Amino acid sequence: MNSKIKKGLGRGLSSLIGETKIETKKNVLSLSDIVPNKLQPRKTFEEENLKDLTNSIKERGVIQPIIVRVSNSDNNKFEIIAGERRWLAARKAGLHEIPVVITEADDLKSLEFAIVENVQRHDLNPFEEAQGYKRLIDEFSYDQEKVSKFIGKSRSYITNSLRLLNLPIEVLKLIENKKISAGHAKILVGLENAAYVANKIIEKKLSVRQAENFVKIFKKKPSKANNLKDPNIKNLEQDISDKVGLSISIKNKKNNKGSITFSYHDLDQLNKIIDIIKSNY
């Protein structure tokens, strides 16, 4: 028996399901007939939380059904839309079947389901959340305003979230591993040597407020001379800067004479410069 869940349930899975026909009869599927969601924005699952859920399922079973759709690539399989963590825990618990709700959903609806569930449960790290929003924009022609209304977050929240994707991969890994928070990461956006500064924040165990004051010393207004600098020189500065973790300035004159300046802001950075010079004696 097919029916529609009534609209007006507010944002989230309920409102999304309200726009989609679902099979309200309780279904049970074999775990082997279910495959992960290829659109799942969440890439990492905390082992400790997964272990706790596995123990709970061993004791009480899976109480809340997962949401699935027929797989686009194999009509004999069902793809998870919401509830991948429950499915993983059920497998670890040794179960062979799991309760499901089967829904009709295209790729856009599937991604919407997955993002809303994870955002509401605070299951996504800031990097995964930003990637989810970017997929809505890049693959399904959303703009930031539409993402904002859909998720129930402010436009500035979405903008700041997407800006995190401009950070170096080293910093994104620190976000994924929860070494730094979203608040710390936002401070690092657009900052030279963001990876170096991020590791300093971790080393010094700085709060977001302390980190804001700390990074001020790394922010400089670009000079007019710098704006006129040869792009090749600027790229070389950036390459060297990324490798040594320090601010670098190269001044090259028309006769190809010039200077390289290493800027440091504390004794640790000065010692690093000395070590670099000594290692090349």
MINUKE-431737 format. One record per residue: residue number from 1; x, y, z of N, C-alpha, C, O in turn. Coordinates in steps of 0.02 Angstrom, whole numbers, always signed. Example, Ala and Ser with C-alpha at 12.3 -4.5 7.8 and 13.67 -1.06 7.14 Angstrom:
2
> 1	+660	-284	+390	+615	-225	+390	+660	-165	+390	+712	-166	+423 $
> 2	+642	-112	+354	+684	-53	+357	+645	+2	+394	+670	+57	+402 $
***
This chain:
281
> 1	+43	-60	+0	+0	+0	+0	+44	+62	+0	+86	+71	+44 $
> 2	+34	+105	-50	+74	+166	-55	+34	+225	-31	-26	+228	-42 $
> 3	+67	+271	+1	+33	+332	+25	+84	+387	+28	+143	+377	+13 $
> 4	+61	+446	+47	+107	+502	+56	+105	+526	+127	+52	+533	+157 $
> 5	+165	+538	+157	+167	+569	+222	+148	+641	+214	+170	+674	+166 $
> 6	+108	+667	+257	+84	+736	+251	+140	+786	+255	+189	+777	+291 $
> 7	+132	+841	+216	+181	+895	+219	+168	+936	+282	+121	+924	+319 $
> 8	+212	+984	+293	+202	+1028	+351	+237	+1003	+412	+222	+1026	+468 $
> 9	+282	+956	+404	+318	+928	+462	+383	+966	+476	+422	+945	+518 $
> 10	+393	+1021	+441	+454	+1059	+452	+511	+1033	+409	+502	+987	+369 $
> 11	+570	+1064	+417	+628	+1044	+377	+652	+976	+399	+640	+953	+455 $
> 12	+688	+944	+353	+720	+881	+372	+692	+823	+333	+658	+832	+282 $
> 13	+706	+762	+357	+687	+702	+321	+612	+697	+312	+588	+676	+259 $
> 14	+574	+717	+363	+501	+712	+358	+474	+753	+300	+431	+729	+263 $
> 15	+499	+815	+293	+474	+857	+239	+497	+831	+171	+461	+837	+122 $
> 16	+556	+801	+168	+580	+772	+105	+539	+712	+86	+518	+704	+28 $
> 17	+526	+668	+135	+487	+608	+121	+417	+628	+100	+385	+594	+60 $
> 18	+393	+684	+127	+326	+708	+111	+317	+722	+38	+261	+722	+13 $
> 19	+371	+735	+2	+366	+749	-69	+378	+686	-111	+378	+689	-172 $
> 20	+389	+629	-77	+408	+569	-112	+362	+511	-93	+347	+502	-35 $
> 21	+341	+473	-142	+300	+415	-127	+342	+363	-91	+398	+348	-113 $
> 22	+316	+335	-38	+353	+283	-2	+307	+224	+13	+246	+232	+15 $
> 23	+336	+168	+23	+299	+108	+40	+295	+105	+116	+345	+95	+150 $
> 24	+234	+115	+143	+227	+120	+215	+226	+52	+250	+235	+47	+310 $
> 25	+215	-1	+211	+217	-67	+240	+288	-81	+264	+337	-68	+229 $
> 26	+294	-109	+324	+360	-122	+352	+395	-176	+310	+367	-230	+298 $
> 27	+455	-161	+288	+493	-207	+247	+556	-229	+284	+583	-193	+326 $
> 28	+577	-289	+268	+640	-315	+294	+680	-341	+235	+655	-380	+194 $
> 29	+742	-319	+230	+786	-340	+175	+848	-374	+203	+871	-360	+258 $
> 30	+876	-418	+162	+940	-449	+179	+994	-396	+175	+994	-355	+129 $
> 31	+1040	-397	+221	+1095	-349	+220	+1136	-355	+157	+1164	-305	+133 $
> 32	+1140	-415	+129	+1180	-425	+69	+1146	-395	+7	+1178	-388	-45 $
> 33	+1082	-378	+12	+1046	-348	-44	+1049	-272	-43	+1019	-238	-85 $
> 34	+1086	-244	+5	+1089	-172	+14	+1160	-148	+0	+1209	-179	+21 $
> 35	+1166	-92	-36	+1231	-64	-52	+1235	+8	-26	+1183	+41	-20 $
> 36	+1295	+33	-12	+1302	+102	+13	+1280	+153	-39	+1277	+139	-99 $
> 37	+1264	+213	-15	+1244	+268	-59	+1306	+299	-91	+1350	+324	-57 $
> 38	+1308	+297	-157	+1366	+326	-193	+1368	+402	-184	+1420	+433	-197 $
> 39	+1312	+432	-163	+1309	+505	-154	+1319	+524	-81	+1315	+583	-64 $
> 40	+1331	+476	-38	+1339	+489	+34	+1393	+542	+47	+1451	+531	+29 $
> 41	+1374	+599	+77	+1425	+651	+90	+1472	+631	+147	+1528	+657	+151 $
> 42	+1450	+586	+189	+1492	+566	+246	+1541	+512	+225	+1521	+460	+199 $
> 43	+1605	+525	+235	+1657	+479	+214	+1689	+441	+272	+1718	+388	+263 $
> 44	+1683	+468	+332	+1714	+437	+391	+1662	+423	+444	+1616	+463	+455 $
> 45	+1670	+368	+478	+1627	+349	+534	+1670	+336	+595	+1716	+295	+592 $
> 46	+1656	+371	+649	+1697	+364	+709	+1690	+293	+736	+1635	+269	+749 $
> 47	+1747	+260	+745	+1748	+190	+765	+1714	+179	+833	+1678	+130	+842 $
> 48	+1726	+225	+880	+1698	+218	+947	+1621	+221	+945	+1587	+182	+977 $
> 49	+1595	+270	+907	+1522	+277	+901	+1491	+217	+865	+1437	+194	+884 $
> 50	+1526	+193	+814	+1502	+134	+778	+1501	+73	+823	+1456	+31	+818 $
> 51	+1551	+68	+866	+1555	+12	+913	+1497	+15	+963	+1467	-37	+978 $
> 52	+1481	+75	+987	+1426	+83	+1034	+1359	+64	+1001	+1317	+30	+1031 $
> 53	+1350	+85	+939	+1289	+69	+903	+1284	-6	+889	+1230	-35	+894 $
> 54	+1340	-37	+874	+1342	-109	+862	+1320	-146	+925	+1280	-193	+921 $
> 55	+1345	-126	+982	+1326	-158	+1046	+1252	-149	+1060	+1219	-194	+1085 $
> 56	+1226	-89	+1045	+1155	-75	+1055	+1112	-119	+1011	+1060	-144	+1033 $
> 57	+1133	-127	+948	+1094	-169	+901	+1096	-242	+922	+1047	-278	+913 $
> 58	+1153	-264	+949	+1157	-333	+974	+1106	-345	+1029	+1077	-400	+1035 $
> 59	+1094	-294	+1070	+1048	-300	+1127	+975	-290	+1106	+931	-327	+1128 $
> 60	+962	-240	+1063	+893	-220	+1049	+872	-227	+976	+813	-219	+960 $
> 61	+919	-242	+933	+903	-244	+862	+902	-174	+832	+916	-125	+867 $
> 62	+886	-168	+768	+881	-104	+734	+810	-78	+744	+763	-105	+715 $
> 63	+802	-25	+784	+736	+1	+801	+709	+45	+746	+650	+40	+727 $
> 64	+752	+89	+719	+730	+136	+667	+751	+110	+598	+810	+101	+585 $
> 65	+702	+98	+553	+718	+72	+487	+764	+121	+449	+761	+181	+459 $
> 66	+805	+93	+405	+844	+136	+360	+801	+151	+298	+753	+115	+284 $
> 67	+819	+203	+261	+782	+222	+201	+824	+202	+140	+883	+218	+136 $
> 68	+792	+166	+94	+828	+142	+35	+787	+155	-29	+728	+170	-26 $
> 69	+821	+150	-85	+789	+153	-150	+817	+96	-193	+870	+69	-177 $
> 70	+782	+78	-246	+808	+28	-292	+871	+56	-325	+871	+113	-349 $
> 71	+923	+16	-328	+987	+38	-357	+979	+51	-431	+947	+13	-467 $
> 72	+1009	+106	-455	+1007	+122	-526	+1049	+73	-568	+1034	+62	-626 $
> 73	+1100	+45	-537	+1146	+1	-574	+1127	-73	-571	+1149	-113	-612 $
> 74	+1085	-91	-521	+1065	-161	-513	+996	-163	-481	+989	-148	-422 $
> 75	+946	-182	-520	+877	-182	-495	+865	-233	-440	+813	-231	-407 $
> 76	+912	-278	-430	+906	-328	-377	+935	-304	-311	+932	-339	-260 $
> 77	+965	-244	-312	+996	-217	-253	+959	-152	-232	+925	-120	-272 $
> 78	+968	-135	-168	+938	-74	-142	+994	-29	-115	+1038	-52	-79 $
> 79	+991	+34	-133	+1043	+82	-113	+1019	+123	-53	+963	+147	-51 $
> 80	+1064	+131	-4	+1046	+168	+57	+1041	+242	+41	+1085	+272	+9 $
> 81	+987	+272	+65	+979	+345	+61	+995	+376	+129	+1031	+426	+133 $
> 82	+969	+346	+182	+983	+370	+250	+988	+310	+297	+945	+266	+296 $
> 83	+1041	+308	+337	+1049	+254	+385	+1108	+208	+373	+1108	+150	+394 $
> 84	+1160	+234	+338	+1217	+191	+322	+1254	+168	+386	+1280	+112	+388 $
> 85	+1255	+210	+437	+1289	+191	+499	+1253	+132	+532	+1285	+87	+559 $
> 86	+1186	+134	+531	+1146	+78	+559	+1159	+14	+520	+1163	-40	+549 $
> 87	+1165	+21	+454	+1178	-38	+411	+1246	-68	+427	+1253	-128	+432 $
> 88	+1297	-24	+434	+1364	-48	+451	+1365	-83	+519	+1395	-136	+527 $
> 89	+1331	-52	+568	+1330	-80	+635	+1292	-147	+636	+1311	-193	+672 $
> 90	+1239	-152	+597	+1201	-214	+593	+1244	-271	+566	+1240	-327	+589 $
> 91	+1286	-255	+517	+1331	-305	+490	+1382	-326	+543	+1396	-386	+551 $
> 92	+1410	-277	+578	+1458	-293	+631	+1426	-333	+687	+1460	-372	+720 $
> 93	+1361	-322	+699	+1325	-357	+752	+1307	-428	+732	+1283	-467	+773 $
> 94	+1319	-446	+669	+1305	-514	+646	+1234	-525	+621	+1214	-582	+611 $
> 95	+1196	-471	+611	+1128	-478	+586	+1130	-497	+512	+1179	-484	+477 $
> 96	+1076	-527	+489	+1070	-545	+418	+1017	-503	+383	+1017	-498	+321 $
> 97	+972	-473	+421	+918	-433	+392	+912	-367	+430	+937	-360	+486 $
> 98	+879	-318	+398	+870	-253	+430	+804	-223	+406	+786	-230	+348 $
> 99	+767	-190	+451	+704	-157	+430	+719	-96	+386	+767	-59	+399 $
> 100	+679	-87	+335	+690	-32	+288	+625	+1	+269	+570	-27	+276 $
> 101	+630	+62	+244	+576	+97	+210	+600	+107	+138	+653	+137	+127 $
> 102	+562	+83	+90	+582	+89	+20	+548	+150	-10	+487	+157	-6 $
> 103	+587	+193	-40	+560	+255	-69	+584	+263	-141	+636	+236	-160 $
> 104	+545	+299	-180	+566	+316	-248	+602	+383	-245	+574	+433	-223 $
> 105	+664	+384	-267	+703	+446	-263	+755	+448	-318	+790	+398	-329 $
> 106	+761	+505	-351	+814	+513	-400	+878	+533	-364	+879	+537	-302 $
> 107	+932	+545	-402	+996	+561	-371	+993	+624	-329	+1023	+627	-275 $
> 108	+958	+675	-353	+952	+738	-315	+918	+726	-248	+942	+748	-196 $
> 109	+861	+690	-250	+825	+677	-188	+866	+634	-140	+864	+644	-79 $
> 110	+904	+587	-169	+946	+544	-128	+1000	+585	-92	+1012	+575	-32 $
> 111	+1032	+631	-129	+1083	+674	-98	+1052	+719	-46	+1081	+730	+7 $
> 112	+994	+747	-60	+959	+790	-12	+945	+752	+52	+957	+777	+107 $
> 113	+917	+692	+45	+904	+650	+104	+968	+642	+146	+967	+654	+206 $
> 114	+1022	+622	+113	+1084	+607	+148	+1112	+669	+183	+1135	+664	+240 $
> 115	+1111	+726	+149	+1138	+787	+180	+1097	+808	+240	+1124	+823	+293 $
> 116	+1031	+809	+231	+987	+831	+286	+995	+786	+347	+1000	+811	+403 $
> 117	+995	+720	+336	+1002	+674	+393	+1067	+687	+431	+1067	+691	+492 $
> 118	+1121	+693	+393	+1186	+701	+425	+1195	+769	+459	+1224	+773	+513 $
> 119	+1169	+822	+427	+1174	+888	+458	+1132	+892	+521	+1154	+920	+571 $
> 120	+1072	+863	+520	+1029	+864	+579	+1060	+824	+637	+1051	+842	+695 $
> 121	+1095	+771	+619	+1125	+730	+672	+1196	+754	+690	+1228	+726	+734 $
> 122	+1219	+807	+655	+1287	+833	+666	+1339	+779	+653	+1389	+776	+688 $
> 123	+1326	+736	+603	+1371	+680	+589	+1426	+698	+540	+1476	+662	+535 $
> 124	+1419	+754	+504	+1469	+772	+454	+1523	+816	+485	+1507	+860	+526 $
> 125	+1586	+804	+467	+1636	+853	+486	+1630	+912	+439	+1598	+906	+386 $
> 126	+1658	+970	+455	+1648	+1030	+414	+1668	+1022	+341	+1637	+1051	+297 $
> 127	+1720	+982	+328	+1742	+969	+260	+1689	+930	+221	+1672	+948	+165 $
> 128	+1662	+877	+251	+1611	+837	+218	+1548	+878	+206	+1516	+872	+154 $
> 129	+1530	+919	+255	+1471	+962	+248	+1479	+1009	+188	+1434	+1017	+148 $
> 130	+1537	+1041	+183	+1551	+1087	+128	+1548	+1050	+61	+1522	+1077	+11 $
> 131	+1576	+990	+59	+1575	+951	-3	+1503	+934	-23	+1487	+934	-83 $
> 132	+1461	+919	+26	+1390	+905	+11	+1356	+964	-21	+1319	+957	-70 $
> 133	+1367	+1024	+7	+1337	+1085	-21	+1364	+1097	-92	+1326	+1117	-136 $
> 134	+1428	+1085	-101	+1459	+1097	-167	+1429	+1050	-219	+1421	+1070	-277 $
> 135	+1414	+989	-200	+1384	+942	-247	+1315	+964	-268	+1296	+957	-326 $
> 136	+1277	+992	-221	+1211	+1018	-239	+1217	+1074	-290	+1177	+1080	-336 $
> 137	+1269	+1116	-282	+1281	+1172	-327	+1308	+1149	-394	+1283	+1169	-447 $
> 138	+1359	+1106	-393	+1393	+1087	-455	+1353	+1036	-496	+1352	+1040	-557 $
> 139	+1321	+989	-463	+1289	+934	-498	+1214	+943	-508	+1185	+912	-553 $
> 140	+1182	+985	-467	+1110	+991	-471	+1086	+1064	-478	+1028	+1080	-466 $
> 141	+1133	+1107	-497	+1117	+1177	-515	+1085	+1217	-459	+1047	+1264	-472 $
> 142	+1100	+1200	-397	+1079	+1242	-341	+1123	+1305	-340	+1179	+1303	-364 $
> 143	+1097	+1360	-313	+1140	+1416	-296	+1143	+1420	-220	+1108	+1384	-185 $
> 144	+1186	+1463	-194	+1195	+1466	-121	+1131	+1484	-85	+1118	+1460	-30 $
> 145	+1090	+1527	-115	+1027	+1547	-84	+980	+1487	-77	+948	+1478	-26 $
> 146	+978	+1445	-129	+934	+1386	-127	+959	+1335	-76	+919	+1305	-40 $
> 147	+1025	+1326	-74	+1054	+1281	-23	+1037	+1306	+46	+1018	+1267	+90 $
> 148	+1043	+1371	+56	+1028	+1402	+121	+957	+1388	+143	+946	+1367	+200 $
> 149	+909	+1399	+98	+839	+1387	+116	+825	+1314	+127	+787	+1296	+172 $
> 150	+855	+1271	+86	+843	+1199	+92	+870	+1171	+158	+835	+1132	+191 $
> 151	+930	+1191	+176	+962	+1164	+237	+935	+1199	+299	+937	+1170	+354 $
> 152	+910	+1261	+291	+886	+1297	+350	+943	+1334	+386	+939	+1347	+446 $
> 153	+995	+1350	+348	+1052	+1388	+374	+1055	+1455	+339	+1027	+1464	+285 $
> 154	+1089	+1503	+369	+1095	+1569	+338	+1139	+1566	+276	+1179	+1520	+267 $
> 155	+1130	+1615	+232	+1171	+1618	+171	+1245	+1625	+189	+1287	+1593	+157 $
> 156	+1260	+1665	+239	+1330	+1674	+259	+1360	+1609	+286	+1419	+1596	+277 $
> 157	+1318	+1568	+319	+1342	+1504	+344	+1363	+1459	+285	+1416	+1428	+287 $
> 158	+1322	+1457	+233	+1338	+1416	+174	+1400	+1443	+140	+1444	+1404	+120 $
> 159	+1405	+1509	+133	+1464	+1540	+100	+1528	+1523	+138	+1577	+1503	+108 $
> 160	+1526	+1530	+204	+1585	+1516	+245	+1603	+1442	+242	+1661	+1423	+243 $
> 161	+1552	+1400	+240	+1564	+1328	+236	+1599	+1311	+171	+1648	+1273	+171 $
> 162	+1576	+1338	+115	+1606	+1324	+49	+1677	+1351	+45	+1719	+1323	+9 $
> 163	+1692	+1405	+80	+1759	+1435	+78	+1811	+1386	+107	+1870	+1391	+90 $
> 164	+1790	+1341	+150	+1837	+1293	+179	+1869	+1249	+125	+1925	+1225	+134 $
> 165	+1834	+1240	+70	+1860	+1197	+17	+1920	+1228	-18	+1954	+1194	-57 $
> 166	+1934	+1292	-5	+1993	+1325	-34	+2056	+1314	+7	+2110	+1334	-13 $
> 167	+2049	+1282	+64	+2107	+1269	+107	+2151	+1214	+77	+2127	+1172	+40 $
> 168	+2216	+1215	+94	+2261	+1162	+70	+2239	+1094	+95	+2206	+1088	+147 $
> 169	+2256	+1042	+58	+2235	+974	+75	+2259	+954	+145	+2225	+917	+180 $
> 170	+2318	+979	+165	+2345	+962	+231	+2298	+987	+286	+2287	+953	+336 $
> 171	+2269	+1047	+276	+2224	+1075	+326	+2157	+1037	+324	+2127	+1025	+377 $
> 172	+2134	+1019	+265	+2071	+982	+260	+2076	+915	+295	+2028	+891	+325 $
> 173	+2135	+884	+292	+2146	+821	+328	+2142	+831	+403	+2116	+789	+439 $
> 174	+2167	+888	+427	+2163	+904	+499	+2091	+913	+520	+2072	+894	+576 $
> 175	+2049	+942	+476	+1978	+949	+491	+1945	+881	+493	+1907	+866	+539 $
> 176	+1961	+839	+444	+1931	+772	+441	+1948	+732	+504	+1907	+695	+530 $
> 177	+2009	+740	+528	+2032	+702	+586	+2016	+737	+652	+2037	+715	+706 $
> 178	+1978	+792	+647	+1955	+830	+705	+2013	+857	+748	+2008	+863	+809 $
> 179	+2067	+874	+713	+2124	+905	+747	+2110	+980	+758	+2133	+1010	+807 $
> 180	+2073	+1009	+711	+2051	+1078	+718	+1976	+1082	+704	+1948	+1041	+668 $
> 181	+1945	+1133	+732	+1872	+1141	+724	+1856	+1183	+663	+1900	+1211	+630 $
> 182	+1791	+1186	+647	+1769	+1229	+592	+1786	+1301	+606	+1804	+1339	+560 $
> 183	+1781	+1322	+669	+1798	+1390	+688	+1871	+1406	+674	+1887	+1460	+649 $
> 184	+1915	+1359	+691	+1986	+1368	+675	+1997	+1371	+600	+2034	+1413	+575 $
> 185	+1964	+1326	+564	+1974	+1321	+492	+1954	+1386	+457	+1988	+1407	+410 $
> 186	+1899	+1417	+478	+1876	+1478	+445	+1928	+1534	+451	+1934	+1576	+406 $
> 187	+1964	+1534	+507	+2016	+1585	+517	+2073	+1577	+467	+2106	+1625	+448 $
> 188	+2084	+1514	+445	+2141	+1499	+403	+2129	+1512	+328	+2176	+1515	+289 $
> 189	+2065	+1520	+309	+2049	+1529	+239	+2082	+1592	+212	+2077	+1646	+242 $
> 190	+2116	+1586	+156	+2149	+1642	+124	+2215	+1661	+156	+2246	+1711	+136 $
> 191	+2237	+1623	+204	+2299	+1639	+240	+2358	+1604	+207	+2355	+1545	+191 $
> 192	+2413	+1641	+197	+2474	+1609	+173	+2499	+1560	+226	+2492	+1572	+285 $
> 193	+2527	+1505	+203	+2554	+1455	+249	+2501	+1429	+297	+2515	+1420	+357 $
> 194	+2441	+1417	+271	+2386	+1395	+314	+2402	+1330	+350	+2384	+1321	+409 $
> 195	+2436	+1285	+316	+2453	+1220	+347	+2500	+1230	+406	+2492	+1199	+458 $
> 196	+2550	+1273	+396	+2598	+1286	+450	+2562	+1317	+510	+2574	+1297	+567 $
> 197	+2519	+1366	+497	+2483	+1400	+551	+2436	+1352	+587	+2429	+1354	+648 $
> 198	+2404	+1308	+548	+2358	+1259	+578	+2394	+1214	+627	+2369	+1201	+681 $
> 199	+2453	+1192	+608	+2492	+1148	+652	+2516	+1186	+714	+2522	+1156	+768 $
> 200	+2530	+1251	+707	+2549	+1291	+765	+2490	+1298	+813	+2499	+1297	+874 $
> 201	+2430	+1306	+785	+2369	+1311	+827	+2360	+1247	+867	+2343	+1249	+926 $
> 202	+2372	+1191	+834	+2366	+1126	+868	+2420	+1120	+922	+2406	+1100	+979 $
> 203	+2481	+1137	+903	+2539	+1131	+949	+2529	+1174	+1011	+2544	+1153	+1067 $
> 204	+2504	+1235	+1001	+2495	+1281	+1057	+2427	+1273	+1092	+2413	+1305	+1142 $
> 205	+2385	+1228	+1064	+2318	+1214	+1093	+2278	+1278	+1101	+2249	+1292	+1154 $
> 206	+2275	+1317	+1047	+2242	+1382	+1049	+2166	+1375	+1039	+2144	+1334	+999 $
> 207	+2129	+1414	+1076	+2057	+1418	+1065	+2045	+1458	+1001	+2092	+1486	+973 $
> 208	+1983	+1460	+978	+1968	+1498	+917	+1986	+1572	+926	+2015	+1603	+882 $
> 209	+1967	+1600	+984	+1982	+1670	+998	+2058	+1682	+999	+2082	+1732	+971 $
> 210	+2094	+1637	+1032	+2167	+1644	+1034	+2198	+1637	+964	+2245	+1672	+947 $
> 211	+2170	+1592	+925	+2195	+1581	+857	+2183	+1642	+814	+2224	+1658	+771 $
> 212	+2127	+1676	+824	+2112	+1737	+786	+2167	+1789	+797	+2190	+1821	+749 $
> 213	+2187	+1797	+859	+2240	+1845	+874	+2308	+1822	+847	+2349	+1862	+825 $
> 214	+2318	+1756	+850	+2382	+1728	+828	+2392	+1738	+753	+2448	+1754	+732 $
> 215	+2340	+1729	+713	+2348	+1732	+640	+2354	+1804	+614	+2373	+1815	+556 $
> 216	+2338	+1853	+656	+2343	+1923	+634	+2414	+1940	+612	+2424	+1981	+568 $
> 217	+2463	+1908	+644	+2533	+1924	+628	+2553	+1896	+559	+2604	+1916	+531 $
> 218	+2512	+1850	+533	+2528	+1821	+467	+2492	+1856	+411	+2506	+1844	+352 $
> 219	+2445	+1900	+428	+2406	+1934	+377	+2437	+2001	+360	+2446	+2043	+404 $
> 220	+2453	+2010	+296	+2482	+2073	+273	+2443	+2099	+214	+2420	+2060	+172 $
> 221	+2436	+2164	+211	+2404	+2194	+153	+2454	+2193	+95	+2511	+2215	+103 $
> 222	+2433	+2168	+37	+2479	+2165	-19	+2500	+2235	-42	+2458	+2280	-48 $
> 223	+2563	+2244	-54	+2588	+2309	-76	+2577	+2316	-151	+2566	+2267	-187 $
> 224	+2580	+2379	-174	+2572	+2392	-246	+2627	+2357	-285	+2616	+2331	-340 $
> 225	+2687	+2357	-257	+2744	+2325	-291	+2731	+2250	-300	+2749	+2221	-351 $
> 226	+2699	+2220	-249	+2686	+2148	-252	+2634	+2133	-307	+2637	+2081	-340 $
> 227	+2586	+2180	-316	+2535	+2169	-367	+2565	+2172	-437	+2538	+2142	-484 $
> 228	+2621	+2208	-444	+2654	+2214	-509	+2707	+2161	-520	+2739	+2159	-573 $
> 229	+2716	+2118	-471	+2770	+2068	-474	+2756	+2017	-529	+2699	+1998	-543 $
> 230	+2810	+1994	-560	+2806	+1943	-612	+2769	+1881	-585	+2787	+1857	-531 $
> 231	+2719	+1856	-621	+2682	+1797	-598	+2726	+1737	-584	+2712	+1698	-538 $
> 232	+2779	+1729	-623	+2825	+1672	-612	+2860	+1679	-545	+2871	+1629	-510 $
> 233	+2879	+1741	-527	+2911	+1753	-463	+2862	+1739	-406	+2880	+1708	-356 $
> 234	+2800	+1762	-415	+2749	+1751	-364	+2736	+1676	-354	+2728	+1653	-297 $
> 235	+2734	+1638	-409	+2724	+1566	-404	+2783	+1532	-368	+2773	+1486	-328 $
> 236	+2844	+1556	-384	+2903	+1529	-351	+2901	+1544	-276	+2918	+1500	-236 $
> 237	+2881	+1605	-258	+2874	+1623	-188	+2826	+1575	-152	+2840	+1551	-98 $
> 238	+2769	+1562	-185	+2719	+1519	-155	+2744	+1448	-147	+2733	+1416	-96 $
> 239	+2779	+1422	-199	+2807	+1354	-196	+2856	+1346	-138	+2852	+1299	-100 $
> 240	+2902	+1394	-132	+2952	+1391	-79	+2918	+1399	-11	+2934	+1363	+37 $
> 241	+2871	+1445	-8	+2835	+1458	+54	+2799	+1396	+79	+2799	+1380	+138 $
> 242	+2766	+1360	+31	+2730	+1299	+49	+2777	+1245	+75	+2759	+1207	+120 $
> 243	+2836	+1242	+46	+2884	+1189	+65	+2916	+1202	+133	+2926	+1155	+172 $
> 244	+2933	+1264	+147	+2969	+1279	+209	+2923	+1303	+265	+2943	+1307	+323 $
> 245	+2860	+1320	+247	+2813	+1341	+298	+2826	+1411	+325	+2808	+1426	+382 $
> 246	+2857	+1454	+285	+2872	+1522	+306	+2854	+1571	+250	+2851	+1552	+191 $
> 247	+2843	+1633	+268	+2828	+1685	+219	+2892	+1703	+182	+2944	+1717	+213 $
> 248	+2889	+1704	+115	+2948	+1716	+73	+2936	+1775	+26	+2881	+1782	-1 $
> 249	+2985	+1816	+18	+2980	+1871	-30	+3043	+1870	-74	+3099	+1870	-50 $
> 250	+3031	+1870	-140	+3087	+1871	-188	+3085	+1937	-226	+3034	+1955	-256 $
> 251	+3140	+1973	-226	+3147	+2035	-265	+3198	+2024	-319	+3258	+2014	-306 $
> 252	+3174	+2026	-380	+3219	+2013	-438	+3222	+2076	-481	+3171	+2100	-506 $
> 253	+3283	+2103	-489	+3292	+2164	-528	+3301	+2147	-603	+3307	+2089	-622 $
> 254	+3301	+2199	-643	+3305	+2190	-715	+3370	+2157	-736	+3373	+2122	-787 $
> 255	+3424	+2167	-696	+3488	+2135	-712	+3493	+2066	-681	+3547	+2036	-679 $
> 256	+3435	+2040	-658	+3430	+1973	-628	+3469	+1967	-563	+3488	+1912	-542 $
> 257	+3481	+2024	-531	+3508	+2023	-463	+3450	+2039	-416	+3401	+2071	-436 $
> 258	+3456	+2017	-354	+3402	+2031	-308	+3412	+1999	-240	+3469	+1988	-220 $
> 259	+3358	+1985	-205	+3364	+1957	-138	+3303	+1913	-123	+3249	+1921	-151 $
> 260	+3315	+1866	-77	+3261	+1824	-50	+3255	+1839	+24	+3305	+1836	+60 $
> 261	+3195	+1855	+47	+3183	+1872	+117	+3138	+1820	+149	+3082	+1807	+126 $
> 262	+3162	+1791	+204	+3122	+1745	+245	+3095	+1785	+304	+3133	+1814	+342 $
> 263	+3029	+1786	+312	+2999	+1822	+368	+2982	+1773	+424	+2954	+1720	+412 $
> 264	+2999	+1792	+485	+2981	+1749	+543	+2947	+1792	+596	+2957	+1853	+600 $
> 265	+2905	+1759	+636	+2865	+1795	+686	+2876	+1771	+757	+2848	+1798	+804 $
> 266	+2917	+1719	+764	+2935	+1697	+831	+3001	+1659	+827	+3028	+1648	+773 $
> 267	+3028	+1640	+885	+3093	+1606	+887	+3092	+1538	+853	+3141	+1516	+824 $
> 268	+3035	+1505	+856	+3028	+1440	+823	+3040	+1447	+748	+3074	+1406	+718 $
> 269	+3012	+1499	+719	+3020	+1510	+648	+3092	+1530	+631	+3119	+1509	+580 $
> 270	+3123	+1570	+674	+3193	+1589	+663	+3238	+1527	+665	+3281	+1519	+622 $
> 271	+3227	+1484	+714	+3266	+1422	+718	+3256	+1378	+656	+3301	+1344	+634 $
> 272	+3195	+1380	+629	+3182	+1341	+569	+3223	+1367	+510	+3250	+1327	+471 $
> 273	+3227	+1433	+504	+3267	+1463	+450	+3341	+1443	+458	+3374	+1425	+410 $
> 274	+3365	+1446	+521	+3435	+1428	+534	+3448	+1355	+516	+3499	+1339	+487 $
> 275	+3400	+1311	+534	+3407	+1240	+519	+3409	+1228	+444	+3447	+1186	+419 $
> 276	+3367	+1264	+407	+3365	+1257	+334	+3433	+1277	+303	+3458	+1243	+259 $
> 277	+3461	+1333	+328	+3525	+1356	+302	+3581	+1307	+319	+3622	+1290	+277 $
> 278	+3581	+1284	+382	+3633	+1237	+403	+3630	+1171	+364	+3682	+1142	+348 $
> 279	+3570	+1149	+349	+3562	+1084	+314	+3588	+1088	+242	+3597	+1036	+210 $
> 280	+3599	+1149	+218	+3623	+1156	+149	+3695	+1181	+145	+3719	+1201	+92 $
> 281	+3730	+1179	+203	+3801	+1197	+204	+3840	+1147	+162	+3901	+1153	+155 $
***
